[in-house]
Amino acid sequence: MARYGVVVLSIVMLAATAVLDGACSMQGGGTPKVGKMQRESKSVDPKNAQSAHVQLKMGAGKLSLTGGADKLMEGDFSYNVSEWKPKVSYDVSGNVGELVVKQGSANGGDLSGGARNEWDISMNDQLPTDLVVQLGAGESELDLDSLTLKGVDVRMGAGKTTVDMSGDYTRDFDATIKGGVGQATVLLPSKVGVKAKAAGGLGKINAKGLKKVGGSYVNDAYGESDTNISIDVKGGVGEINLKVV
């Protein structure tokens, strides 16, 4: 029994280390070289795109994402580590716009020594969008309730994240939430059907306003609403809170 306990503990420690290593890999290693605060604004016109695939990749910092943009994307960026200057690329293939916004490479990706990196991004509400958000260390507010979503994929690192998917959506979509070593709160609609599969990993998953049916959690609107959201939740070392609002 003692040997069995040691083996189980070793597996748990290895899994936790893997999650932490993944978060550190996203952030990068070393101490960032802090300089003068720099600010810039960028916007992207959708051109002739009829839908969009959007990737936001932030290694460390604070991300605020909302809807309401006249163009495909409108963003204000502030940072005091020169290597963190954001890189924005956009191309249209067929009728799909491919947008990538990513933090520039740097020796350090943590927020020590007064390092700051702040993105304030708004997206177009009308253009159907597949959204991928990769986060390292820091704090993020993803307000997606006004967007026309085709899919959502959020991959957390080390920090605190709120994902608001409580909108009155009119089309089905799938969402994936992968926890890291921090805490995530996912706000869900009460009038749109929600079905969530949750695997806790080493962390904890809480479900408020959802009921367990088989191996999934559903809200009261599931099976009654014409629109449904299917969510795959994978906990890391931290905590994920699902909440119907």
Helices and strands as residue ranges (DSSP letters): H 2-27, E 38-44, E 51-66, E 73-79, G 82-84, E 87-93, E 96-102, G 112-114, E 117-123, E 129-143, E 149-155, E 158-164, E 173-178, E 183-188, E 193-199, E 204-208, E 211-213, E 216-218, E 228-234, E 239-244
